[in-house]
């Protein structure tokens, strides 16, 4: 079991690093061998199809703030979700690479993988832990954003396997979060995932539900511009401020696909401005004391770009599988889609 976990983690790292130069040669390989042969040569092995996502909590038992990490549980969870994260990383890398591939080889490869996993009902067996459900919601978001980024929306919508697969995953995510009493950053992530999927499946009911979750999260932002439901997260409060803002901002961008992008609503802008100010002044750290350093903040470069402002040292090329890969390429996708036909 330990060896399998090490192999899974090494495989995830390998494909993040090794696949990048491979996809750059896809056009020349495609010219030499034909698109189908090149696709067969380049398509990475994503491992056996995952029917049930396995995951566990990473917090110390009895911790009401859900902020104190138990590193034994963290190691167990890392092992359990490694195959799923590997899949998310591979399809995200392919989506990013498809934007540089004029031959269409990478896009064909990605479609082939998605169709194969859809045919085998991947991720549809009910996870036996809440954390498995949370990961399922993130997977849905990855799939939807990868499809949008790689310009496979029409192909996925028309595919007899992919569209029903996304519809089933969406229904599973909705069913879980409708029963869940707690509304926090995870609900915001589910909202973004369901909305992104609905742009492909054209499910207006799902879109309405996702919008209600998004609005609840916006309403939860206090007058001082912070999410009320994350204020009691101890040393991880500031981390969750950033983490919870990710899906809200991407949701805001996604819901305006097909129209000119208006300014963010007041509460969301106040929230984002707070995070931006904290990057230099560290005002949140001063208020909340010693904090776990926030991760994955490169997505804020999309907000800076919207403001026509410099990104203040943010990693614009940050790779976040939950957001379908590199954030700068996601930004290009969103910007290109704004002003196009309505979804």
C-alpha positions as CSV (number, residue, x, y, z in Angstrom):
1,X,0.0,0.0,0.0
2,X,2.8,2.4,0.9
3,X,4.6,1.7,-2.4
4,X,1.4,2.3,-4.4
5,X,1.0,5.7,-2.7
6,X,4.5,6.7,-3.5
7,X,4.1,5.6,-7.1
8,X,0.8,7.6,-7.4
9,X,2.5,10.7,-6.1
10,X,5.5,10.3,-8.3
11,X,3.2,9.7,-11.3
12,X,1.4,13.0,-10.5
13,X,4.6,14.9,-10.4
14,X,5.9,13.2,-13.5
15,X,3.0,14.1,-15.7
16,X,3.0,17.7,-14.4
17,X,6.6,18.1,-15.4
18,X,7.2,15.6,-18.2
19,X,4.0,16.2,-20.2
20,X,4.7,19.9,-20.9
21,X,7.6,19.3,-23.3
22,X,5.8,16.4,-24.9
23,X,2.7,18.4,-25.8
24,X,4.9,21.1,-27.4
25,X,6.0,18.7,-30.1
26,X,2.4,17.5,-30.8
27,X,2.0,19.5,-34.0
28,X,5.2,18.1,-35.6
29,X,4.3,14.6,-34.4
30,X,0.8,15.0,-35.8
31,X,2.1,16.0,-39.2
32,X,4.5,13.1,-39.3
33,X,2.3,10.3,-38.2
34,X,-1.3,11.5,-38.5
35,X,-3.5,12.8,-35.8
36,X,-4.8,9.4,-34.5
37,X,-1.3,7.9,-34.3
38,X,0.1,10.9,-32.6
39,X,-2.7,10.9,-30.1
40,X,-2.1,7.3,-29.3
41,X,1.6,8.1,-28.7
42,X,1.1,11.1,-26.6
43,X,-2.0,10.4,-24.5
44,X,-0.7,9.9,-20.9
45,X,-1.8,7.0,-18.7
46,X,-4.2,8.4,-16.2
47,X,-4.4,5.1,-14.3
48,X,-7.4,2.8,-13.8
49,X,-10.8,4.5,-13.8
50,X,-11.8,5.7,-10.3
51,X,-15.4,4.8,-9.5
52,X,-15.4,5.9,-5.8
53,X,-13.4,8.8,-4.5
54,X,-11.6,8.0,-1.2
55,X,-10.7,10.8,1.2
56,X,-10.7,11.5,4.9
57,X,-10.7,14.5,7.2
58,X,-7.3,16.1,8.0
59,X,-8.3,17.9,11.2
60,X,-7.8,16.8,14.8
61,X,-10.8,14.9,16.1
62,X,-12.8,17.1,18.5
63,X,-11.5,20.4,16.9
64,X,-14.7,22.4,16.5
65,X,-12.9,25.1,14.5
66,X,-11.8,22.7,11.9
67,X,-8.4,24.3,11.8
68,X,-5.9,22.1,13.8
69,X,-4.3,19.7,11.4
70,X,-3.6,16.1,12.4
71,X,-0.6,15.2,10.2
72,X,-1.2,11.5,10.4
73,X,-4.7,12.1,9.0
74,X,-3.2,14.5,6.4
75,X,-0.7,11.8,5.2
76,X,-3.5,9.3,5.0
77,X,-5.7,11.6,3.0
78,X,-2.8,12.5,0.7
79,X,-2.4,8.8,-0.1
80,X,-6.1,8.2,-0.6
81,X,-6.8,11.2,-3.0
82,X,-3.5,10.9,-4.9
83,X,-5.1,8.9,-7.9
84,X,-7.9,11.5,-8.2
85,X,-5.5,14.4,-8.0
86,X,-3.4,12.7,-10.6
87,X,-6.4,12.5,-12.9
88,X,-7.2,16.2,-12.3
89,X,-3.6,17.2,-13.0
90,X,-3.3,15.3,-16.2
91,X,-6.5,16.6,-17.8
92,X,-5.7,20.1,-16.6
93,X,-2.2,19.9,-18.2
94,X,-3.8,18.7,-21.4
95,X,-6.3,21.5,-21.4
96,X,-3.5,24.1,-21.0
97,X,-1.5,22.4,-23.7
98,X,-4.5,22.4,-26.1
99,X,-4.3,26.2,-26.3
100,X,-0.9,25.9,-27.9
101,X,-1.6,23.0,-30.1
102,X,-2.8,24.0,-33.6
103,X,-3.0,20.4,-34.8
104,X,-5.7,19.4,-32.4
105,X,-3.8,16.3,-31.3
106,X,-3.9,17.3,-27.6
107,X,-7.5,18.2,-27.7
108,X,-8.3,14.8,-29.3
109,X,-6.3,13.1,-26.6
110,X,-8.2,14.9,-23.9
111,X,-11.6,14.1,-25.4
112,X,-10.6,10.5,-25.7
113,X,-9.7,10.4,-22.0
114,X,-12.9,12.1,-20.9
115,X,-15.1,9.8,-23.1
116,X,-13.4,6.7,-21.7
117,X,-13.9,7.8,-18.1
118,X,-17.5,8.8,-18.8
119,X,-18.2,5.4,-20.4
120,X,-16.9,3.8,-17.2
121,X,-19.0,5.9,-14.9
122,X,-16.0,7.5,-13.2
123,X,-16.5,9.2,-9.8
124,X,-20.2,8.2,-9.7
125,X,-20.1,5.7,-6.8
126,X,-21.2,7.4,-3.7
127,X,-18.1,8.4,-1.5
128,X,-18.4,6.9,2.0
129,X,-17.1,10.1,3.7
130,X,-18.0,13.8,3.6
131,X,-14.5,14.6,2.4
132,X,-15.0,12.2,-0.5
133,X,-18.0,14.3,-1.4
134,X,-16.0,17.5,-1.2
135,X,-13.4,16.1,-3.6
136,X,-16.2,14.9,-5.9
137,X,-17.4,18.6,-6.2
138,X,-13.9,19.7,-7.0
139,X,-13.6,17.0,-9.7
140,X,-16.8,18.3,-11.3
141,X,-15.3,21.8,-11.4
142,X,-12.1,20.5,-12.9
143,X,-13.9,18.6,-15.6
144,X,-16.1,21.5,-16.6
145,X,-13.3,24.1,-16.6
146,X,-11.1,21.8,-18.6
147,X,-13.8,21.3,-21.2
148,X,-14.4,25.1,-21.4
149,X,-10.7,25.9,-21.6
150,X,-9.9,23.4,-24.3
151,X,-12.9,24.6,-26.4
152,X,-14.6,21.2,-26.2
153,X,-17.9,22.5,-24.9
154,X,-19.8,21.7,-28.1
155,X,-18.1,18.3,-28.4
156,X,-18.9,17.4,-24.8
157,X,-22.5,18.6,-25.1
158,X,-23.1,16.4,-28.1
159,X,-21.2,13.4,-26.8
160,X,-23.6,10.5,-25.8
161,X,-21.4,9.6,-22.9
162,X,-19.8,12.8,-21.6
163,X,-22.9,15.0,-21.2
164,X,-24.9,12.3,-19.3
165,X,-21.8,11.8,-17.1
166,X,-21.6,15.4,-16.2
167,X,-25.3,15.6,-15.6
168,X,-25.1,12.6,-13.1
169,X,-22.1,14.1,-11.4
170,X,-23.9,17.4,-11.1
171,X,-27.0,15.8,-9.6
172,X,-24.8,13.9,-7.0
173,X,-23.0,17.1,-6.0
174,X,-26.3,19.0,-5.7
175,X,-28.0,16.3,-3.7
176,X,-25.2,16.2,-1.1
177,X,-24.9,20.0,-0.6
178,X,-28.7,20.5,-0.4
179,X,-28.7,18.1,2.6
180,X,-25.6,19.6,4.2
181,X,-26.5,22.1,6.9
182,X,-23.2,23.9,7.0
183,X,-22.6,26.6,4.4
184,X,-19.0,27.6,4.0
185,X,-16.2,27.8,1.4
186,X,-17.0,24.2,0.3
187,X,-20.5,25.3,-0.7
188,X,-19.0,28.1,-2.8
189,X,-16.8,25.6,-4.5
190,X,-19.8,23.4,-5.2
191,X,-21.6,26.4,-6.6
192,X,-18.8,27.2,-9.0
193,X,-18.5,23.6,-10.1
194,X,-22.2,23.2,-10.7
195,X,-22.4,26.5,-12.6
196,X,-19.4,25.6,-14.8
197,X,-21.0,22.2,-15.6
198,X,-24.3,23.8,-16.4
199,X,-22.7,25.9,-19.1
200,X,-22.0,22.6,-20.9
201,X,-25.2,20.6,-20.0
202,X,-27.5,23.6,-20.4
203,X,-29.2,22.6,-17.1
204,X,-31.1,25.7,-16.1
205,X,-32.3,24.2,-12.8
206,X,-28.7,23.4,-11.8
207,X,-27.7,26.9,-12.7
208,X,-30.5,28.3,-10.5
209,X,-29.4,26.2,-7.5
210,X,-25.7,27.1,-7.9
211,X,-26.7,30.8,-8.1
212,X,-28.6,30.5,-4.8
213,X,-25.5,29.1,-3.1
214,X,-23.4,31.8,-4.6
215,X,-25.8,34.5,-3.4
216,X,-25.9,33.0,0.1
217,X,-22.1,33.2,0.2
218,X,-22.2,36.8,-1.0
219,X,-24.8,37.7,1.6
220,X,-22.6,36.1,4.3
221,X,-19.8,38.6,3.6
222,X,-19.9,41.1,6.5
223,X,-19.9,44.8,6.3
224,X,-16.1,44.8,7.0
225,X,-15.7,42.6,3.9
226,X,-14.9,39.2,5.3
227,X,-16.9,35.9,5.1
228,X,-18.7,35.4,8.4
229,X,-18.7,31.6,8.2
230,X,-14.8,31.5,8.2
231,X,-14.1,34.0,11.0
232,X,-13.8,31.2,13.6
233,X,-11.2,29.1,11.8
234,X,-8.4,29.8,14.2
235,X,-4.9,29.9,12.7
236,X,-6.3,28.9,9.3
237,X,-8.8,31.8,9.0
238,X,-6.8,33.9,6.6
239,X,-6.0,30.8,4.5
240,X,-9.7,30.1,4.2
241,X,-10.5,33.8,3.3
242,X,-8.3,33.3,0.2
243,X,-9.4,29.8,-0.5
244,X,-13.1,30.6,-0.3
245,X,-12.7,33.7,-2.5
246,X,-11.4,31.6,-5.4
247,X,-14.7,30.0,-6.4
248,X,-16.7,33.1,-5.8
249,X,-14.6,35.2,-8.2
250,X,-14.6,32.5,-10.9
251,X,-18.4,32.0,-10.4
252,X,-18.8,35.8,-10.9
253,X,-16.8,35.5,-14.2
254,X,-18.6,32.4,-15.4
255,X,-22.1,33.8,-14.9
256,X,-21.2,36.6,-17.2
257,X,-20.1,34.4,-20.1
258,X,-21.8,35.8,-23.2
259,X,-22.0,39.4,-22.0
260,X,-19.8,42.3,-21.2
261,X,-18.2,41.9,-17.8
262,X,-19.7,44.4,-15.2
263,X,-17.9,45.4,-12.0
264,X,-18.0,42.8,-9.2
265,X,-21.0,43.3,-6.8
266,X,-20.3,45.5,-3.9
267,X,-19.7,42.8,-1.2
268,X,-17.6,40.6,-3.4
269,X,-15.4,43.6,-4.4
270,X,-15.0,44.6,-0.8
271,X,-13.9,41.0,0.0
272,X,-11.4,40.9,-2.9
273,X,-10.1,44.3,-2.1
274,X,-9.4,43.1,1.5
275,X,-7.4,40.2,0.2
276,X,-5.5,42.4,-2.2
277,X,-4.7,45.0,0.5
278,X,-3.5,42.2,2.7
279,X,-0.8,41.1,0.2
280,X,1.2,44.2,1.0
281,X,0.0,45.5,4.3
282,X,-0.8,42.1,5.9
283,X,-3.7,43.7,7.7
284,X,-5.5,40.4,8.1
285,X,-2.5,38.8,9.7
286,X,-2.2,41.6,12.2
287,X,-5.9,41.2,13.1
288,X,-6.0,37.4,13.3
289,X,-2.5,36.8,14.8
290,X,-0.1,34.2,13.6
291,X,-1.7,32.4,10.6
292,X,-1.0,29.5,8.3
293,X,0.3,31.1,5.1
294,X,-2.4,31.2,2.4
295,X,-1.7,29.0,-0.6
296,X,-2.9,29.3,-4.2
297,X,-3.1,33.1,-4.4
298,X,-2.0,33.4,-8.1
299,X,-5.7,33.4,-9.1
300,X,-5.9,37.0,-7.8
301,X,-3.9,38.0,-10.8
302,X,-7.2,37.7,-12.7
303,X,-8.7,40.3,-10.5
304,X,-5.8,42.6,-10.9
305,X,-6.1,42.2,-14.7
306,X,-9.7,43.2,-14.5
307,X,-8.7,46.3,-12.6
308,X,-6.0,47.0,-15.2
309,X,-3.5,46.9,-12.3
310,X,-0.1,45.1,-11.8
311,X,-0.2,41.7,-10.1
312,X,2.2,42.6,-7.4
313,X,4.4,39.6,-7.8
314,X,1.6,37.0,-8.0
315,X,2.3,33.8,-9.9
316,X,0.1,34.4,-12.9
317,X,1.0,30.9,-14.2
318,X,0.1,29.1,-11.0
319,X,-1.3,25.6,-11.7
320,X,-4.5,24.9,-9.8
321,X,-6.3,21.7,-10.9
322,X,-9.5,22.7,-9.2
323,X,-9.5,25.6,-11.6
324,X,-8.6,23.5,-14.6
325,X,-4.9,24.3,-14.7
326,X,-2.9,27.5,-15.1
327,X,-4.9,30.5,-13.9
328,X,-3.5,32.9,-16.6
329,X,-4.9,30.5,-19.3
330,X,-8.2,30.3,-17.6
331,X,-8.2,34.1,-17.6
332,X,-7.7,34.1,-21.4
333,X,-10.5,31.6,-21.8
334,X,-12.9,33.7,-19.7
335,X,-11.9,36.9,-21.4
336,X,-12.4,35.4,-24.9
337,X,-15.8,34.0,-24.0
338,X,-17.1,37.3,-22.6
339,X,-18.9,39.1,-25.3
340,X,-19.6,35.8,-27.2
341,X,-23.0,34.1,-27.6
342,X,-25.0,33.5,-24.4
343,X,-24.6,30.2,-22.7
